[in-house]
Amino acid sequence: MRGTSLTAQFRRIAARRGKQRAIVAVGHSILVSVYHMLAEERDDADLSGHFFDERERALVQRRLVRRLEHLGLQVTVAPTQAPTPAA
């Protein structure tokens, strides 16, 4: 299940809360998705693996800068060019 929104959700939560809580959170998301698919009789529309990064771009940037600064690096962030859309 690489490159899916569930994989991205697991990595994002596991980094902050641990693997066990991430597993429960992803399981909950799967149950909610299945419920809505059955209740509304529709197919699942999986989001890309980059969905959370694109939705919360500023948050991801701050988190990564803090991690690098924690390692003792001085970080300057400047955009290189227009971001490319996720495939």
mmCIF file as gemmi writes it, N, C-alpha and C atoms, coordinates in Angstrom:
data_model
loop_
_atom_site.group_PDB
_atom_site.id
_atom_site.type_symbol
_atom_site.label_atom_id
_atom_site.label_alt_id
_atom_site.label_comp_id
_atom_site.label_asym_id
_atom_site.label_entity_id
_atom_site.label_seq_id
_atom_site.pdbx_PDB_ins_code
_atom_site.Cartn_x
_atom_site.Cartn_y
_atom_site.Cartn_z
_atom_site.occupancy
_atom_site.B_iso_or_equiv
_atom_site.pdbx_formal_charge
_atom_site.auth_seq_id
_atom_site.auth_asym_id
_atom_site.pdbx_PDB_model_num
ATOM 1 N N . MET Axp A 1 ? 0.815 -1.177 0 1 0 ? 1 A 1
ATOM 2 C CA . MET Axp A 1 ? 0 0 0 1 0 ? 1 A 1
ATOM 3 C C . MET Axp A 1 ? 0.866 1.251 0 1 0 ? 1 A 1
ATOM 4 N N . ARG Axp A 2 ? 1.854 1.294 -0.815 1 0 ? 2 A 1
ATOM 5 C CA . ARG Axp A 2 ? 2.731 2.455 -0.871 1 0 ? 2 A 1
ATOM 6 C C . ARG Axp A 2 ? 2.113 3.555 -1.711 1 0 ? 2 A 1
ATOM 7 N N . GLY Axp A 3 ? 2.384 4.796 -1.31 1 0 ? 3 A 1
ATOM 8 C CA . GLY Axp A 3 ? 1.923 5.922 -2.089 1 0 ? 3 A 1
ATOM 9 C C . GLY Axp A 3 ? 0.459 6.269 -1.9 1 0 ? 3 A 1
ATOM 10 N N . THR Axp A 4 ? -0.18 5.729 -0.868 1 0 ? 4 A 1
ATOM 11 C CA . THR Axp A 4 ? -1.586 6.042 -0.623 1 0 ? 4 A 1
ATOM 12 C C . THR Axp A 4 ? -1.7 7.042 0.522 1 0 ? 4 A 1
ATOM 13 N N . SER Axp A 5 ? -2.877 7.598 0.668 1 0 ? 5 A 1
ATOM 14 C CA . SER Axp A 5 ? -3.092 8.547 1.758 1 0 ? 5 A 1
ATOM 15 C C . SER Axp A 5 ? -3.017 7.848 3.115 1 0 ? 5 A 1
ATOM 16 N N . LEU Axp A 6 ? -3.375 6.57 3.179 1 0 ? 6 A 1
ATOM 17 C CA . LEU Axp A 6 ? -3.301 5.846 4.448 1 0 ? 6 A 1
ATOM 18 C C . LEU Axp A 6 ? -1.852 5.641 4.882 1 0 ? 6 A 1
ATOM 19 N N . THR Axp A 7 ? -0.973 5.383 3.927 1 0 ? 7 A 1
ATOM 20 C CA . THR Axp A 7 ? 0.451 5.255 4.237 1 0 ? 7 A 1
ATOM 21 C C . THR Axp A 7 ? 0.998 6.579 4.739 1 0 ? 7 A 1
ATOM 22 N N . ALA Axp A 8 ? 0.623 7.658 4.07 1 0 ? 8 A 1
ATOM 23 C CA . ALA Axp A 8 ? 1.079 8.99 4.49 1 0 ? 8 A 1
ATOM 24 C C . ALA Axp A 8 ? 0.535 9.325 5.876 1 0 ? 8 A 1
ATOM 25 N N . GLN Axp A 9 ? -0.724 8.97 6.129 1 0 ? 9 A 1
ATOM 26 C CA . GLN Axp A 9 ? -1.313 9.226 7.441 1 0 ? 9 A 1
ATOM 27 C C . GLN Axp A 9 ? -0.573 8.437 8.514 1 0 ? 9 A 1
ATOM 28 N N . PHE Axp A 10 ? -0.258 7.171 8.241 1 0 ? 10 A 1
ATOM 29 C CA . PHE Axp A 10 ? 0.459 6.355 9.208 1 0 ? 10 A 1
ATOM 30 C C . PHE Axp A 10 ? 1.813 6.971 9.542 1 0 ? 10 A 1
ATOM 31 N N . ARG Axp A 11 ? 2.58 7.345 8.527 1 0 ? 11 A 1
ATOM 32 C CA . ARG Axp A 11 ? 3.907 7.926 8.772 1 0 ? 11 A 1
ATOM 33 C C . ARG Axp A 11 ? 3.817 9.217 9.57 1 0 ? 11 A 1
ATOM 34 N N . ARG Axp A 12 ? 2.83 10.045 9.217 1 0 ? 12 A 1
ATOM 35 C CA . ARG Axp A 12 ? 2.67 11.333 9.879 1 0 ? 12 A 1
ATOM 36 C C . ARG Axp A 12 ? 2.34 11.147 11.363 1 0 ? 12 A 1
ATOM 37 N N . ILE Axp A 13 ? 1.431 10.233 11.678 1 0 ? 13 A 1
ATOM 38 C CA . ILE Axp A 13 ? 1.024 10.019 13.062 1 0 ? 13 A 1
ATOM 39 C C . ILE Axp A 13 ? 2.095 9.246 13.83 1 0 ? 13 A 1
ATOM 40 N N . ALA Axp A 14 ? 2.708 8.263 13.19 1 0 ? 14 A 1
ATOM 41 C CA . ALA Axp A 14 ? 3.732 7.46 13.865 1 0 ? 14 A 1
ATOM 42 C C . ALA Axp A 14 ? 4.92 8.314 14.292 1 0 ? 14 A 1
ATOM 43 N N . ALA Axp A 15 ? 5.239 9.323 13.512 1 0 ? 15 A 1
ATOM 44 C CA . ALA Axp A 15 ? 6.361 10.196 13.861 1 0 ? 15 A 1
ATOM 45 C C . ALA Axp A 15 ? 6.073 10.98 15.132 1 0 ? 15 A 1
ATOM 46 N N . ARG Axp A 16 ? 4.804 11.298 15.366 1 0 ? 16 A 1
ATOM 47 C CA . ARG Axp A 16 ? 4.443 12.108 16.532 1 0 ? 16 A 1
ATOM 48 C C . ARG Axp A 16 ? 3.972 11.273 17.708 1 0 ? 16 A 1
ATOM 49 N N . ARG Axp A 17 ? 3.206 10.228 17.447 1 0 ? 17 A 1
ATOM 50 C CA . ARG Axp A 17 ? 2.526 9.501 18.517 1 0 ? 17 A 1
ATOM 51 C C . ARG Axp A 17 ? 2.984 8.065 18.729 1 0 ? 17 A 1
ATOM 52 N N . GLY Axp A 18 ? 3.725 7.514 17.784 1 0 ? 18 A 1
ATOM 53 C CA . GLY Axp A 18 ? 4.157 6.132 17.901 1 0 ? 18 A 1
ATOM 54 C C . GLY Axp A 18 ? 3.384 5.225 16.955 1 0 ? 18 A 1
ATOM 55 N N . LYS Axp A 19 ? 3.954 4.055 16.712 1 0 ? 19 A 1
ATOM 56 C CA . LYS Axp A 19 ? 3.388 3.145 15.72 1 0 ? 19 A 1
ATOM 57 C C . LYS Axp A 19 ? 2.04 2.563 16.137 1 0 ? 19 A 1
ATOM 58 N N . GLN Axp A 20 ? 1.886 2.221 17.411 1 0 ? 20 A 1
ATOM 59 C CA . GLN Axp A 20 ? 0.632 1.605 17.848 1 0 ? 20 A 1
ATOM 60 C C . GLN Axp A 20 ? -0.556 2.56 17.678 1 0 ? 20 A 1
ATOM 61 N N . ARG Axp A 21 ? -0.381 3.805 18.071 1 0 ? 21 A 1
ATOM 62 C CA . ARG Axp A 21 ? -1.464 4.777 17.91 1 0 ? 21 A 1
ATOM 63 C C . ARG Axp A 21 ? -1.733 5.062 16.438 1 0 ? 21 A 1
ATOM 64 N N . ALA Axp A 22 ? -0.684 5.05 15.632 1 0 ? 22 A 1
ATOM 65 C CA . ALA Axp A 22 ? -0.857 5.275 14.197 1 0 ? 22 A 1
ATOM 66 C C . ALA Axp A 22 ? -1.666 4.133 13.578 1 0 ? 22 A 1
ATOM 67 N N . ILE Axp A 23 ? -1.409 2.911 14.005 1 0 ? 23 A 1
ATOM 68 C CA . ILE Axp A 23 ? -2.158 1.76 13.49 1 0 ? 23 A 1
ATOM 69 C C . ILE Axp A 23 ? -3.637 1.896 13.833 1 0 ? 23 A 1
ATOM 70 N N . VAL Axp A 24 ? -3.939 2.288 15.06 1 0 ? 24 A 1
ATOM 71 C CA . VAL Axp A 24 ? -5.335 2.46 15.478 1 0 ? 24 A 1
ATOM 72 C C . VAL Axp A 24 ? -5.986 3.587 14.684 1 0 ? 24 A 1
ATOM 73 N N . ALA Axp A 25 ? -5.26 4.686 14.482 1 0 ? 25 A 1
ATOM 74 C CA . ALA Axp A 25 ? -5.821 5.823 13.739 1 0 ? 25 A 1
ATOM 75 C C . ALA Axp A 25 ? -6.108 5.453 12.288 1 0 ? 25 A 1
ATOM 76 N N . VAL Axp A 26 ? -5.2 4.721 11.656 1 0 ? 26 A 1
ATOM 77 C CA . VAL Axp A 26 ? -5.415 4.304 10.27 1 0 ? 26 A 1
ATOM 78 C C . VAL Axp A 26 ? -6.575 3.305 10.198 1 0 ? 26 A 1
ATOM 79 N N . GLY Axp A 27 ? -6.646 2.411 11.169 1 0 ? 27 A 1
ATOM 80 C CA . GLY Axp A 27 ? -7.775 1.476 11.219 1 0 ? 27 A 1
ATOM 81 C C . GLY Axp A 27 ? -9.102 2.208 11.35 1 0 ? 27 A 1
ATOM 82 N N . HIS Axp A 28 ? -9.113 3.239 12.165 1 0 ? 28 A 1
ATOM 83 C CA . HIS Axp A 28 ? -10.326 4.054 12.317 1 0 ? 28 A 1
ATOM 84 C C . HIS Axp A 28 ? -10.69 4.72 11 1 0 ? 28 A 1
ATOM 85 N N . SER Axp A 29 ? -9.703 5.252 10.305 1 0 ? 29 A 1
ATOM 86 C CA . SER Axp A 29 ? -9.96 5.897 9.012 1 0 ? 29 A 1
ATOM 87 C C . SER Axp A 29 ? -10.52 4.904 8 1 0 ? 29 A 1
ATOM 88 N N . ILE Axp A 30 ? -10.01 3.686 8.028 1 0 ? 30 A 1
ATOM 89 C CA . ILE Axp A 30 ? -10.506 2.656 7.117 1 0 ? 30 A 1
ATOM 90 C C . ILE Axp A 30 ? -11.971 2.334 7.446 1 0 ? 30 A 1
ATOM 91 N N . LEU Axp A 31 ? -12.284 2.186 8.738 1 0 ? 31 A 1
ATOM 92 C CA . LEU Axp A 31 ? -13.667 1.895 9.129 1 0 ? 31 A 1
ATOM 93 C C . LEU Axp A 31 ? -14.62 3.017 8.729 1 0 ? 31 A 1
ATOM 94 N N . VAL Axp A 32 ? -14.209 4.265 8.922 1 0 ? 32 A 1
ATOM 95 C CA . VAL Axp A 32 ? -15.053 5.395 8.546 1 0 ? 32 A 1
ATOM 96 C C . VAL Axp A 32 ? -15.254 5.418 7.032 1 0 ? 32 A 1
ATOM 97 N N . SER Axp A 33 ? -14.196 5.133 6.274 1 0 ? 33 A 1
ATOM 98 C CA . SER Axp A 33 ? -14.306 5.102 4.812 1 0 ? 33 A 1
ATOM 99 C C . SER Axp A 33 ? -15.263 4.009 4.349 1 0 ? 33 A 1
ATOM 100 N N . VAL Axp A 34 ? -15.131 2.834 4.933 1 0 ? 34 A 1
ATOM 101 C CA . VAL Axp A 34 ? -16.007 1.716 4.563 1 0 ? 34 A 1
ATOM 102 C C . VAL Axp A 34 ? -17.457 2.038 4.908 1 0 ? 34 A 1
ATOM 103 N N . TYR Axp A 35 ? -17.679 2.633 6.074 1 0 ? 35 A 1
ATOM 104 C CA . TYR Axp A 35 ? -19.039 3.01 6.456 1 0 ? 35 A 1
ATOM 105 C C . TYR Axp A 35 ? -19.648 3.951 5.422 1 0 ? 35 A 1
ATOM 106 N N . HIS Axp A 36 ? -18.906 4.982 5.038 1 0 ? 36 A 1
ATOM 107 C CA . HIS Axp A 36 ? -19.438 5.944 4.073 1 0 ? 36 A 1
ATOM 108 C C . HIS Axp A 36 ? -19.631 5.324 2.69 1 0 ? 36 A 1
ATOM 109 N N . MET Axp A 37 ? -18.732 4.411 2.308 1 0 ? 37 A 1
ATOM 110 C CA . MET Axp A 37 ? -18.909 3.745 1.017 1 0 ? 37 A 1
ATOM 111 C C . MET Axp A 37 ? -20.177 2.9 1.013 1 0 ? 37 A 1
ATOM 112 N N . LEU Axp A 38 ? -20.448 2.203 2.125 1 0 ? 38 A 1
ATOM 113 C CA . LEU Axp A 38 ? -21.642 1.37 2.204 1 0 ? 38 A 1
ATOM 114 C C . LEU Axp A 38 ? -22.909 2.21 2.349 1 0 ? 38 A 1
ATOM 115 N N . ALA Axp A 39 ? -22.863 3.247 3.166 1 0 ? 39 A 1
ATOM 116 C CA . ALA Axp A 39 ? -24.047 4.064 3.412 1 0 ? 39 A 1
ATOM 117 C C . ALA Axp A 39 ? -24.435 4.876 2.184 1 0 ? 39 A 1
ATOM 118 N N . GLU Axp A 40 ? -23.451 5.355 1.442 1 0 ? 40 A 1
ATOM 119 C CA . GLU Axp A 40 ? -23.727 6.217 0.295 1 0 ? 40 A 1
ATOM 120 C C . GLU Axp A 40 ? -23.608 5.485 -1.041 1 0 ? 40 A 1
ATOM 121 N N . GLU Axp A 41 ? -23.299 4.19 -0.985 1 0 ? 41 A 1
ATOM 122 C CA . GLU Axp A 41 ? -23.156 3.35 -2.171 1 0 ? 41 A 1
ATOM 123 C C . GLU Axp A 41 ? -22.265 3.999 -3.232 1 0 ? 41 A 1
ATOM 124 N N . ARG Axp A 42 ? -21.035 4.279 -2.835 1 0 ? 42 A 1
ATOM 125 C CA . ARG Axp A 42 ? -20.08 4.867 -3.774 1 0 ? 42 A 1
ATOM 126 C C . ARG Axp A 42 ? -18.727 4.195 -3.616 1 0 ? 42 A 1
ATOM 127 N N . ASP Axp A 43 ? -17.881 4.369 -4.625 1 0 ? 43 A 1
ATOM 128 C CA . ASP Axp A 43 ? -16.541 3.8 -4.589 1 0 ? 43 A 1
ATOM 129 C C . ASP Axp A 43 ? -15.616 4.674 -3.754 1 0 ? 43 A 1
ATOM 130 N N . ASP Axp A 44 ? -14.525 4.066 -3.332 1 0 ? 44 A 1
ATOM 131 C CA . ASP Axp A 44 ? -13.523 4.8 -2.564 1 0 ? 44 A 1
ATOM 132 C C . ASP Axp A 44 ? -12.684 5.646 -3.506 1 0 ? 44 A 1
ATOM 133 N N . ALA Axp A 45 ? -12.453 6.884 -3.147 1 0 ? 45 A 1
ATOM 134 C CA . ALA Axp A 45 ? -11.589 7.774 -3.923 1 0 ? 45 A 1
ATOM 135 C C . ALA Axp A 45 ? -10.339 8.033 -3.089 1 0 ? 45 A 1
ATOM 136 N N . ASP Axp A 46 ? -9.285 7.27 -3.344 1 0 ? 46 A 1
ATOM 137 C CA . ASP Axp A 46 ? -8.063 7.4 -2.555 1 0 ? 46 A 1
ATOM 138 C C . ASP Axp A 46 ? -7.349 8.698 -2.893 1 0 ? 46 A 1
ATOM 139 N N . LEU Axp A 47 ? -6.895 9.372 -1.87 1 0 ? 47 A 1
ATOM 140 C CA . LEU Axp A 47 ? -6.1 10.574 -2.05 1 0 ? 47 A 1
ATOM 141 C C . LEU Axp A 47 ? -4.663 10.151 -2.321 1 0 ? 47 A 1
ATOM 142 N N . SER Axp A 48 ? -3.886 11.019 -2.911 1 0 ? 48 A 1
ATOM 143 C CA . SER Axp A 48 ? -2.496 10.663 -3.192 1 0 ? 48 A 1
ATOM 144 C C . SER Axp A 48 ? -1.696 10.617 -1.896 1 0 ? 48 A 1
ATOM 145 N N . GLY Axp A 49 ? -0.53 10.03 -1.957 1 0 ? 49 A 1
ATOM 146 C CA . GLY Axp A 49 ? 0.348 9.948 -0.801 1 0 ? 49 A 1
ATOM 147 C C . GLY Axp A 49 ? 0.887 11.293 -0.377 1 0 ? 49 A 1
ATOM 148 N N . HIS Axp A 50 ? 0.792 12.285 -1.243 1 0 ? 50 A 1
ATOM 149 C CA . HIS Axp A 50 ? 1.293 13.623 -0.941 1 0 ? 50 A 1
ATOM 150 C C . HIS Axp A 50 ? 0.173 14.559 -0.494 1 0 ? 50 A 1
ATOM 151 N N . PHE Axp A 51 ? -1.012 14.036 -0.285 1 0 ? 51 A 1
ATOM 152 C CA . PHE Axp A 51 ? -2.165 14.867 0.05 1 0 ? 51 A 1
ATOM 153 C C . PHE Axp A 51 ? -1.926 15.706 1.293 1 0 ? 51 A 1
ATOM 154 N N . PHE Axp A 52 ? -1.435 15.074 2.365 1 0 ? 52 A 1
ATOM 155 C CA . PHE Axp A 52 ? -1.249 15.797 3.621 1 0 ? 52 A 1
ATOM 156 C C . PHE Axp A 52 ? -0.134 16.827 3.503 1 0 ? 52 A 1
ATOM 157 N N . ASP Axp A 53 ? 0.921 16.496 2.761 1 0 ? 53 A 1
ATOM 158 C CA . ASP Axp A 53 ? 2.011 17.451 2.573 1 0 ? 53 A 1
ATOM 159 C C . ASP Axp A 53 ? 1.534 18.676 1.807 1 0 ? 53 A 1
ATOM 160 N N . GLU Axp A 54 ? 0.718 18.481 0.804 1 0 ? 54 A 1
ATOM 161 C CA . GLU Axp A 54 ? 0.23 19.604 0.014 1 0 ? 54 A 1
ATOM 162 C C . GLU Axp A 54 ? -0.808 20.423 0.787 1 0 ? 54 A 1
ATOM 163 N N . ARG Axp A 55 ? -1.633 19.753 1.566 1 0 ? 55 A 1
ATOM 164 C CA . ARG Axp A 55 ? -2.673 20.445 2.311 1 0 ? 55 A 1
ATOM 165 C C . ARG Axp A 55 ? -2.082 21.306 3.422 1 0 ? 55 A 1
ATOM 166 N N . GLU Axp A 56 ? -1.04 20.815 4.05 1 0 ? 56 A 1
ATOM 167 C CA . GLU Axp A 56 ? -0.432 21.506 5.184 1 0 ? 56 A 1
ATOM 168 C C . GLU Axp A 56 ? 1.02 21.84 4.887 1 0 ? 56 A 1
ATOM 169 N N . ARG Axp A 57 ? 1.248 22.471 3.749 1 0 ? 57 A 1
ATOM 170 C CA . ARG Axp A 57 ? 2.609 22.766 3.294 1 0 ? 57 A 1
ATOM 171 C C . ARG Axp A 57 ? 3.412 23.552 4.331 1 0 ? 57 A 1
ATOM 172 N N . ALA Axp A 58 ? 2.828 24.601 4.909 1 0 ? 58 A 1
ATOM 173 C CA . ALA Axp A 58 ? 3.548 25.431 5.876 1 0 ? 58 A 1
ATOM 174 C C . ALA Axp A 58 ? 3.886 24.636 7.136 1 0 ? 58 A 1
ATOM 175 N N . LEU Axp A 59 ? 2.972 23.794 7.577 1 0 ? 59 A 1
ATOM 176 C CA . LEU Axp A 59 ? 3.213 22.973 8.759 1 0 ? 59 A 1
ATOM 177 C C . LEU Axp A 59 ? 4.351 21.988 8.522 1 0 ? 59 A 1
ATOM 178 N N . VAL Axp A 60 ? 4.346 21.348 7.367 1 0 ? 60 A 1
ATOM 179 C CA . VAL Axp A 60 ? 5.406 20.396 7.026 1 0 ? 60 A 1
ATOM 180 C C . VAL Axp A 60 ? 6.753 21.119 6.968 1 0 ? 60 A 1
ATOM 181 N N . GLN Axp A 61 ? 6.759 22.295 6.361 1 0 ? 61 A 1
ATOM 182 C CA . GLN Axp A 61 ? 8.001 23.067 6.245 1 0 ? 61 A 1
ATOM 183 C C . GLN Axp A 61 ? 8.545 23.421 7.627 1 0 ? 61 A 1
ATOM 184 N N . ARG Axp A 62 ? 7.695 23.917 8.528 1 0 ? 62 A 1
ATOM 185 C CA . ARG Axp A 62 ? 8.155 24.276 9.878 1 0 ? 62 A 1
ATOM 186 C C . ARG Axp A 62 ? 8.686 23.064 10.621 1 0 ? 62 A 1
ATOM 187 N N . ARG Axp A 63 ? 7.998 21.934 10.494 1 0 ? 63 A 1
ATOM 188 C CA . ARG Axp A 63 ? 8.418 20.726 11.197 1 0 ? 63 A 1
ATOM 189 C C . ARG Axp A 63 ? 9.785 20.259 10.707 1 0 ? 63 A 1
ATOM 190 N N . LEU Axp A 64 ? 9.996 20.294 9.399 1 0 ? 64 A 1
ATOM 191 C CA . LEU Axp A 64 ? 11.277 19.851 8.852 1 0 ? 64 A 1
ATOM 192 C C . LEU Axp A 64 ? 12.409 20.808 9.212 1 0 ? 64 A 1
ATOM 193 N N . VAL Axp A 65 ? 12.128 22.103 9.208 1 0 ? 65 A 1
ATOM 194 C CA . VAL Axp A 65 ? 13.148 23.089 9.598 1 0 ? 65 A 1
ATOM 195 C C . VAL Axp A 65 ? 13.537 22.877 11.057 1 0 ? 65 A 1
ATOM 196 N N . ARG Axp A 66 ? 12.553 22.669 11.923 1 0 ? 66 A 1
ATOM 197 C CA . ARG Axp A 66 ? 12.852 22.427 13.339 1 0 ? 66 A 1
ATOM 198 C C . ARG Axp A 66 ? 13.701 21.176 13.533 1 0 ? 66 A 1
ATOM 199 N N . ARG Axp A 67 ? 13.416 20.136 12.756 1 0 ? 67 A 1
ATOM 200 C CA . ARG Axp A 67 ? 14.202 18.9 12.879 1 0 ? 67 A 1
ATOM 201 C C . ARG Axp A 67 ? 15.65 19.143 12.487 1 0 ? 67 A 1
ATOM 202 N N . LEU Axp A 68 ? 15.867 19.902 11.416 1 0 ? 68 A 1
ATOM 203 C CA . LEU Axp A 68 ? 17.232 20.2 10.991 1 0 ? 68 A 1
ATOM 204 C C . LEU Axp A 68 ? 17.944 21.094 11.997 1 0 ? 68 A 1
ATOM 205 N N . GLU Axp A 69 ? 17.233 22.088 12.55 1 0 ? 69 A 1
ATOM 206 C CA . GLU Axp A 69 ? 17.84 22.95 13.559 1 0 ? 69 A 1
ATOM 207 C C . GLU Axp A 69 ? 18.177 22.168 14.814 1 0 ? 69 A 1
ATOM 208 N N . HIS Axp A 70 ? 17.366 21.181 15.153 1 0 ? 70 A 1
ATOM 209 C CA . HIS Axp A 70 ? 17.635 20.328 16.307 1 0 ? 70 A 1
ATOM 210 C C . HIS Axp A 70 ? 18.932 19.534 16.104 1 0 ? 70 A 1
ATOM 211 N N . LEU Axp A 71 ? 19.262 19.253 14.867 1 0 ? 71 A 1
ATOM 212 C CA . LEU Axp A 71 ? 20.51 18.543 14.553 1 0 ? 71 A 1
ATOM 213 C C . LEU Axp A 71 ? 21.713 19.48 14.518 1 0 ? 71 A 1
ATOM 214 N N . GLY Axp A 72 ? 21.471 20.773 14.774 1 0 ? 72 A 1
ATOM 215 C CA . GLY Axp A 72 ? 22.564 21.729 14.821 1 0 ? 72 A 1
ATOM 216 C C . GLY Axp A 72 ? 22.854 22.414 13.502 1 0 ? 72 A 1
ATOM 217 N N . LEU Axp A 73 ? 21.923 22.397 12.575 1 0 ? 73 A 1
ATOM 218 C CA . LEU Axp A 73 ? 22.123 23.027 11.279 1 0 ? 73 A 1
ATOM 219 C C . LEU Axp A 73 ? 21.368 24.348 11.214 1 0 ? 73 A 1
ATOM 220 N N . GLN Axp A 74 ? 21.939 25.313 10.536 1 0 ? 74 A 1
ATOM 221 C CA . GLN Axp A 74 ? 21.253 26.577 10.3 1 0 ? 74 A 1
ATOM 222 C C . GLN Axp A 74 ? 20.513 26.451 8.975 1 0 ? 74 A 1
ATOM 223 N N . VAL Axp A 75 ? 19.237 26.779 8.978 1 0 ? 75 A 1
ATOM 224 C CA . VAL Axp A 75 ? 18.392 26.529 7.813 1 0 ? 75 A 1
ATOM 225 C C . VAL Axp A 75 ? 17.828 27.842 7.286 1 0 ? 75 A 1
ATOM 226 N N . THR Axp A 76 ? 17.932 28.025 5.98 1 0 ? 76 A 1
ATOM 227 C CA . THR Axp A 76 ? 17.286 29.127 5.285 1 0 ? 76 A 1
ATOM 228 C C . THR Axp A 76 ? 16.393 28.526 4.198 1 0 ? 76 A 1
ATOM 229 N N . VAL Axp A 77 ? 15.124 28.888 4.204 1 0 ? 77 A 1
ATOM 230 C CA . VAL Axp A 77 ? 14.175 28.321 3.27 1 0 ? 77 A 1
ATOM 231 C C . VAL Axp A 77 ? 13.837 29.359 2.205 1 0 ? 77 A 1
ATOM 232 N N . ALA Axp A 78 ? 13.995 28.969 0.95 1 0 ? 78 A 1
ATOM 233 C CA . ALA Axp A 78 ? 13.638 29.821 -0.179 1 0 ? 78 A 1
ATOM 234 C C . ALA Axp A 78 ? 13.099 28.928 -1.288 1 0 ? 78 A 1
ATOM 235 N N . PRO Axp A 79 ? 11.986 29.321 -1.91 1 0 ? 79 A 1
ATOM 236 C CA . PRO Axp A 79 ? 11.438 28.49 -2.982 1 0 ? 79 A 1
ATOM 237 C C . PRO Axp A 79 ? 12.35 28.496 -4.198 1 0 ? 79 A 1
ATOM 238 N N . THR Axp A 80 ? 12.478 27.347 -4.855 1 0 ? 80 A 1
ATOM 239 C CA . THR Axp A 80 ? 13.32 27.236 -6.041 1 0 ? 80 A 1
ATOM 240 C C . THR Axp A 80 ? 12.561 27.637 -7.281 1 0 ? 80 A 1
ATOM 241 N N . GLN Axp A 81 ? 11.342 27.112 -7.425 1 0 ? 81 A 1
ATOM 242 C CA . GLN Axp A 81 ? 10.484 27.436 -8.552 1 0 ? 81 A 1
ATOM 243 C C . GLN Axp A 81 ? 9.081 27.015 -8.185 1 0 ? 81 A 1
ATOM 244 N N . ALA Axp A 82 ? 8.156 27.208 -9.07 1 0 ? 82 A 1
ATOM 245 C CA . ALA Axp A 82 ? 6.77 26.831 -8.783 1 0 ? 82 A 1
ATOM 246 C C . ALA Axp A 82 ? 6.701 25.354 -8.468 1 0 ? 82 A 1
ATOM 247 N N . PRO Axp A 83 ? 5.963 24.978 -7.411 1 0 ? 83 A 1
ATOM 248 C CA . PRO Axp A 83 ? 5.863 23.549 -7.075 1 0 ? 83 A 1
ATOM 249 C C . PRO Axp A 83 ? 5.168 22.76 -8.163 1 0 ? 83 A 1
ATOM 250 N N . THR Axp A 84 ? 5.669 21.561 -8.388 1 0 ? 84 A 1
ATOM 251 C CA . THR Axp A 84 ? 5.076 20.684 -9.4 1 0 ? 84 A 1
ATOM 252 C C . THR Axp A 84 ? 3.916 19.922 -8.774 1 0 ? 84 A 1
ATOM 253 N N . PRO Axp A 85 ? 2.829 19.724 -9.484 1 0 ? 85 A 1
ATOM 254 C CA . PRO Axp A 85 ? 1.703 18.974 -8.939 1 0 ? 85 A 1
ATOM 255 C C . PRO Axp A 85 ? 2.084 17.526 -8.73 1 0 ? 85 A 1
ATOM 256 N N . ALA Axp A 86 ? 1.536 16.927 -7.69 1 0 ? 86 A 1
ATOM 257 C CA . ALA Axp A 86 ? 1.807 15.519 -7.384 1 0 ? 86 A 1
ATOM 258 C C . ALA Axp A 86 ? 1.195 14.63 -8.455 1 0 ? 86 A 1
ATOM 259 N N . ALA Axp A 87 ? 1.92 13.578 -8.807 1 0 ? 87 A 1
ATOM 260 C CA . ALA Axp A 87 ? 1.45 12.671 -9.854 1 0 ? 87 A 1
ATOM 261 C C . ALA Axp A 87 ? 0.468 11.667 -9.324 1 0 ? 87 A 1
